[in-house]
Amino acid sequence: MVFKRLLGSLGVGGPTVDTVLDPGAVLPGGALTGQVHLEGGGADFTIEQVSLDLVARVEAEHDGGEAEGTVSFGRFSVGGGFRLAAGERRSVPFSVTLPWETPVTELYGQNLGIVLGVRTELAVAAARDKGDLDPLAVRPLPAQEAVLEAFGRLGFGFRSADLEYGHIPGTGQQLPFYQEIELTPSPQYAHAVNEIEVTFLAGPAGLEVVLEADKRGGLFTGGHDSVMRFTVAHHDVAQRDWDAEVDSWVRRLVEHRPAHGSYSPGAYSPGAYGHDGHHAGHHGHEGHHGHGSGPGTGTAIAAGAAGLAVGVAGGLVAAEIVDEVGDFFEGDDEDGGDEG
């Protein structure tokens, strides 16, 4: 159980901890709230600190292959400096703000296979141990949802999602990893691309949307990757024709050629860059502020979700997701997982 290591470190009869997150998925940049429930052991203990650690299961390129590990992406002190009497029950309420780039774990209520957790640690009598690990559910911001909705309405389907360790050059990325949502192409673009990967880098003002196309080769050309970057303000969600906007992004991405020669990097100027250790040398980025007109989709979240929702809920990844999430949290109780 979750208390095995705690009891081993602090001695049998030490305090136990159980963290309960408030129900419902939270938003990136939003408040994560809940209670840490403590129960005293067979003697009085001084609880020096109660802290929460946000952790993610992340993939990283390693020796030509891929390895998985646990990466911390946020730590908060939520209490401490009190005496917990033998057998005493005490609750420590908390409200902490998630990083804006916190990955999305679900789409339209369906699990994407992204594994995030909240680990509770106690510092007691100069000993520190990991006492509890709880799954964290995160839903998309309105701007993220509007973009994904548009992909669904345009005929793109959900393939998979993962977290990649590394940094995307030319962006304002803050966390040590980024999320890729892999989409199957719509019939209109199936001849040109194998898949499109979407990465959202959210911030207080809006999103950077990084699109990567795995482009098919032609009769006289080989396949290659093309990357472009676009920006979306949070306040623009209801003012844009998202279908037209996203379709224009995809058209520009498909028509884009790898940049050659030198360039002067700017906030939104074209240039060549690569994901660290990932298709380096082929990528380009280009900023774009859209000016689409027409009905917004921010208030019609469910109506246009069918394309991607079917892909997520269609059982393509459901069984693997359940196994992966279960293994992560069960394995943590035994060995603490790998530290990234």
N, C-alpha and C positions, 0 to 999 in steps of 0.2 A: 504494500500500500504506500501511499504518499508519505507516510511518517517514518518509514524504515530508516532512512539515512539520518533523519533528525534524531531519532531515539539513539541510534548508534553513536552520533557525535556528542550529544548532550547527556547521554546516560539514560537508561531505562527510568521512566518516571519523569522525564523532562516534559516541557510544554509541547502541545501540538497546535497546528495551524490549519485552518481551512478557509480558503478565499472563495467568496461567492460574488461573481460579477452580476450586475443588474441585467435583466433579460433584454434580448434584442441585439441586433448587429449595430455597431457604431460606425461613424463616418471618419475617414481620414481627416486629421486636424480637429476632430471632435473630442468630447469629454468621455472618458472611460470611468465609470463609477461602479462602486460595489462596497463590500465590507470584508475585512479580514477578521475572522473569528478565531480567537485564541482560547485555549483551555489549559489551565495550570496543571502541572504534574504532581509528583509526590512531595515537592518542596517548593519554597518560594524562589522565584527567579527574577532577576532584573532584565527586562526587555530593553536592550540598548537601542535597537533600531528595527523597524519593520520596513522592508523595501520591496518594490515591484520591479521586475525586469521583463521587458518585452523581448521575446525571442522568436526567430523564424528559422524554418528549415530551408536551406539555400543550396543550390548547385554551384559547383565551381569547377573550372577546367583544371585538370591535374594529370601531369605526365601523359598528355595526349588523350586522356579520357575524361570522364566526369566523376566527381566525388560529391558527396553530400555532407553537410555539417550544420551545426546550430550556431546562429549569429545573433548577438544581442543588438537591438537597435533603439533602446531607450531604457533609462533606469530612473526610478523615482523613490525618494524616501517619503513614507506616508505616516510614520508615527515612531514612537519609541520614547525612552527616558522614563519608564514607569516600572513599578514592581507588580509582578503577577503572582498572586498568592497561590498556594497549593489548592488545586481544584477549582480555582476561580475561572469564570467565563467572562471574557471581555471582547467587545467588537470595536474595530477601528475602521470607521467609514473613510472612503477616499474618493477623490475626483482628480484625475490626471488627464492631461491633454496629449492625445496621440500625435506623433509626427505627421505632417502633411503627406509625406510619401509612404505612409503605411499601406502595404499591399491590400488589394481587395480580395476577400476570401469567398465571396458569394455573389451571384448574379441572378436576379429575379428569384431569390430564395434557394437557388441551387448551389451546392458546394463546388468550387472550382478546383479543389485539390491543393490549394495553398495552405500550408500549415503554419499557423501563428499560435503563440502561447503567452500567457502571463505567469511568470514564475515568482512566487512569494518567498522571500528569504528573511530569516530571523537572525539577528545578532544578539546572542544571549551569553553573558558571562564570558566574554572574550572568544566565544565560539561562534562560527557563522555556518549556517547550513541552508540548503534548498528544501523548503518544507512543503511546497505545493506547486502544482503546475496545472493551469486551466486553459482550455482552448479559447481563442479570441476570434470572434466573427466580425468582419468589416464589410460594409456595403459600399457601393460606389457613390461618389459625389454626383450631384445633378449633372454637371458638365461631363463627367465620365460616362454616366448612364446615357446621356443624349447622344454621345458619339457612338457608343456601342449599339444603341437602338438603331441608329441610322445604318450601321453596318448590317444589322439583321434585316432591316427592311430592304436593303439593296441586294440581299441574297447571299451574304457571307454567312458562314457557319462557324460555330465554336469547335476547335480541335483540342486544345489543352492550354494550361497556364502553368508557369513555373517562375521561380525566383533565381536570378543569375547573379553570382557574386562578381563585382567589378563596377566600373564607372563608365558611363557613356560620355566621351569627350564632347565638348562644345555645348554642354547643357549645364543647368544649375543643380544637378543631382546632389543631394545631401547625404542619403544613406549609403552604406557600403555595398548595397545590392539594388537591383531593379527588377520589376515584374514584367514578364512578357506574356501577353495573351495572344495565342496563335489561332488564326482564323483560316478556314478553307475559303478559296476564292469563289465569288459569285460566277454564274455561267458566263457572264459578259467578259470576265477577266481570266477564266480558267485556261485559256490558250496561252496567256502571257506569264502567269505566276503560279507557283506551286502552293504558296501560302503567304499570308501577310501577318506580321507580328506587330502588336500594338503595345506601346509602353507609355504609361501616364506618369509624369513627374509633376505632382501637385504642389502648390504653394499658396500663400494667403491670397494672392491676387487672381490666380488662375492656374492653368495647366500648360505644360509643355507636352505635346503629343508627338512621340517619335514613332514613325511608321517604317517598317523594314519589309521589303518584298524579296522573296526568293524567286528570282525571275528565271523563266525557262530559256534554254538556248534555242537559237534559230538554226537555219540551214548552214549559215556561215559564221555563226557566233556561238560562243559558249554561254552557259548560264552564269549569272552573277547576282549579287545582292545589291539592292538600291535602298538607301535610307534618306528620309527627309523629315524635317522637324517643323511643327506648326504650333501656334500658341492660341489659347482660348481663355478669355476672361470669365470668371465665375458669373459676372453680371450679364454676360451676353447670352446665357442659355436660352432665354425665352425669345430672343430677338432674331435668331438665325433659322434659316431653312437648312436643317442639318443634313437632310438627304443630298441636297445639291452640294453642300459644303464638303461632306465626306467623299462624295463621288469625285469632286474636283481634286481632292487630295490624292485619291487613288489614281486618277488619270495622270496627274503630274508625276506620281511615284513610278508608275509603269513606264512612262515616257522618259524618265530621268536616265541620264547616262553618267557613269562614274566620272568624277572630276579628275583632271590631269593638271600637272604643273603646280606652281606655288600659289598661295592665296593669302590674303590678310584676314584672319578670323575676326568676325564681329558678332554682335548679339544675334543678328538675323541674316548674316550674309552667307551665300553659298560657299561650300568648302568640302574638302575630303576629310573624313575621320573614320575611325573604326571603334567598335566596342573593344574594350581591353581584352586582348586574347581571343576575339571572336570576329572572324571575317575581316580582320584589320586590313586596311588598304583599299577596300571596295566601297566604303560608305561615304555618302555625302549628306549634308544637312542644309535645309533651307527654311527660313522662318516665313510665316505667313499670317497675316491678320485678315480674316474673312469678312466680307460685307454682304453676305447672303440676305435676301429678303424673303418674306413669306411667313407662313404660320410657324411658330416655335413648337418644339416637341417636349419642352421641359415639364409640362403639365400632363403629358400623355405617356407616362413612363410605361404602363403596362400594355398600351394599345399596340405599339410597334415592336414589341419585344419578341415576337414569335420566332423569327429566324434564328437568333442565337439561343433563345430559351429552349427550343426543340433540341438543338445540339447539346446543350448542357444537360437537359433532363432525359435525353434519349437513351441513357444507359451506356454511352460510349466510354465514359470514364468513371461512372458511379462506383462500381465495385472496387476498382483500384484506389479510388479516393478514400473509401471507408477503411481499407486495409492500411493505407499509408498513414492516415491520421491516427488510427488505433495503434499502430506500431510505434509511432513517434511518442505518444503520451505514455504507453505502457513501458516502452524501452527506457524512458527517462527515469521511471521509478527504480529501475534496476541499476543503470550505469551512468545516468546523467547525460547521456548523449555525447556527441562530439562537439567540441568548442571550436567555433570558426574564428 
